[in-house]
Amino acid sequence: MEWIRTELFEAVTGTFSPPVAVTVSAMLPVFELRLAVPLGILQFRLPVWEVYTLAVVGNLVPVLPLLFFLSFFFHGVQQVPVFGRLFRWWFERVERKSQRVRRWGFWGLVLMVAIPLPMTGAWTGCAAAALLEVPLRRAVAAITLGVLCAGAAVTLLSVGAGGIVTRWFLPN
């Protein structure tokens, strides 16, 4: 896993300018804000407000396409031999995480996206919204609010205590 993180880090930081690298890394599934904010603050030493803004915008870029795409995608991709198994695994994980969304509705989706842990975030929130057939406007509003909260949490963790908590995201 370490080599994947290192290779991805090198690809993003070696290809793009620091602001673009922060934005692009926030768009990536799995890493999202959890990589983009520490990258911008701790590695590139960009201003905190700039990092927060770039990371939130980058994390929100794939939301609408994902919401449209995933609603059509759920049933068809599971039939494709190469990808079916991977996506069935992801959908099962999203299904388990979606219980909170089922119980608490809009605020459950906000919470799912706002908690900056693995298998949460905008990508998983989009999958949960598509899986549970949440209306588009409500899904976009909940995911946006969740991303704003997650961005604030990761920013505070990156700035607080010299970023000790978030340094493990960045390769040595």
C-alpha positions in Angstrom: 0.0 0.0 0.0 2.9 2.3 0.7 4.2 2.1 -2.8 0.8 3.0 -4.2 0.6 6.1 -2.0 4.2 7.1 -3.0 3.6 6.5 -6.7 0.4 8.5 -6.7 2.0 11.3 -4.6 4.9 11.5 -7.1 2.5 11.5 -10.1 0.4 14.3 -8.7 3.1 16.5 -7.3 5.5 16.0 -10.2 3.0 16.7 -12.9 1.0 19.7 -11.6 1.7 23.0 -9.9 0.9 23.0 -6.1 -2.6 24.5 -6.4 -3.6 22.2 -9.2 -2.1 19.2 -7.4 -4.3 20.0 -4.4 -7.4 20.3 -6.5 -6.7 17.1 -8.5 -5.8 15.0 -5.5 -9.2 16.1 -3.9 -11.0 14.7 -6.9 -9.5 11.3 -6.5 -11.6 8.5 -5.0 -10.4 7.2 -1.6 -8.0 10.0 -0.9 -10.2 13.0 -1.5 -9.8 15.8 1.1 -7.8 13.4 3.4 -4.8 13.7 1.0 -5.4 17.1 -0.6 -5.5 19.2 2.6 -2.3 17.8 4.2 -0.6 17.9 0.8 -1.4 21.6 0.4 -0.6 22.7 4.0 2.2 20.4 5.0 4.0 19.7 1.7 3.4 22.8 -0.4 3.0 25.2 2.5 0.1 27.0 0.7 -2.1 29.4 2.7 -4.7 27.5 4.7 -7.7 29.4 3.2 -6.4 28.6 -0.3 -5.9 24.9 0.4 -9.4 24.6 2.0 -11.0 26.3 -1.0 -9.1 24.3 -3.6 -9.7 21.0 -1.8 -13.4 21.6 -1.3 -13.9 22.7 -5.0 -11.8 19.7 -6.2 -13.8 17.3 -4.0 -17.1 18.6 -5.3 -16.1 18.5 -9.0 -17.0 14.8 -9.5 -20.2 14.9 -7.5 -22.7 15.7 -10.2 -21.2 13.4 -12.8 -21.0 10.6 -10.2 -24.7 11.1 -9.1 -25.8 10.9 -12.7 -23.5 8.1 -13.7 -23.9 5.9 -10.7 -27.6 5.7 -10.8 -27.3 4.1 -14.3 -24.1 2.3 -13.4 -25.2 0.2 -10.4 -27.0 -2.5 -12.3 -24.9 -2.7 -15.5 -21.4 -2.8 -14.1 -22.1 -5.8 -11.9 -22.5 -7.9 -15.0 -19.1 -7.1 -16.4 -16.7 -9.9 -15.5 -13.6 -7.8 -15.0 -15.1 -5.0 -12.9 -18.2 -6.7 -11.5 -16.5 -8.3 -8.5 -14.7 -5.0 -7.5 -17.9 -3.0 -7.8 -20.0 -5.6 -6.0 -17.5 -5.4 -3.1 -17.7 -1.5 -3.1 -21.5 -1.5 -3.3 -21.7 -4.0 -0.4 -19.5 -1.7 1.7 -21.6 1.3 0.7 -24.8 -0.6 1.5 -23.5 -1.3 5.0 -22.4 2.3 5.5 -25.8 3.5 4.1 -27.7 2.3 7.1 -27.1 5.7 8.8 -28.4 7.4 5.7 -31.6 5.3 5.7 -32.2 6.0 9.4 -31.4 9.7 9.4 -32.0 10.7 5.8 -30.5 14.0 4.7 -28.4 14.4 7.9 -27.2 10.8 7.7 -25.8 11.5 4.2 -24.2 14.7 5.5 -22.6 12.8 8.3 -21.4 10.0 6.0 -19.6 12.5 3.9 -18.4 14.7 6.7 -16.4 12.1 8.7 -12.9 12.1 7.1 -12.2 8.3 7.4 -11.6 5.6 4.8 -14.8 4.6 2.9 -16.5 7.9 3.6 -16.5 11.1 1.6 -18.0 12.5 -1.5 -17.5 9.4 -3.7 -19.1 7.1 -1.2 -21.8 9.6 -0.4 -22.6 9.7 -4.1 -22.8 5.9 -4.3 -25.0 5.8 -1.2 -27.3 8.5 -2.7 -27.6 6.7 -6.0 -28.1 3.3 -4.3 -30.8 4.7 -2.0 -32.3 6.9 -4.8 -32.0 10.1 -2.9 -33.4 13.0 -5.0 -30.7 14.9 -6.9 -31.0 18.3 -5.2 -31.1 16.7 -1.7 -28.1 14.5 -2.5 -26.0 17.5 -3.9 -26.9 19.6 -0.9 -26.1 16.9 1.7 -22.8 16.0 0.0 -21.8 19.6 -0.4 -22.4 20.3 3.3 -20.6 17.1 4.2 -17.6 18.1 2.1 -17.5 21.5 3.7 -17.4 19.9 7.2 -14.8 17.3 6.2 -12.6 20.0 4.7 -12.8 22.0 7.9 -12.0 18.9 10.1 -9.0 17.8 8.0 -7.8 21.4 7.8 -7.9 21.7 11.6 -6.1 18.4 12.0 -3.5 19.5 9.5 -2.8 22.8 11.1 -3.2 21.7 14.7 -0.2 20.3 16.6 2.0 20.9 13.5 -0.1 18.5 11.5 1.2 15.4 13.4 -2.0 13.6 13.0 -2.2 14.0 9.2 1.5 13.5 8.3 1.1 9.8 7.7 -0.8 10.6 4.5 2.3 12.0 2.9 5.3 9.9 1.9 8.6 10.5 3.6 
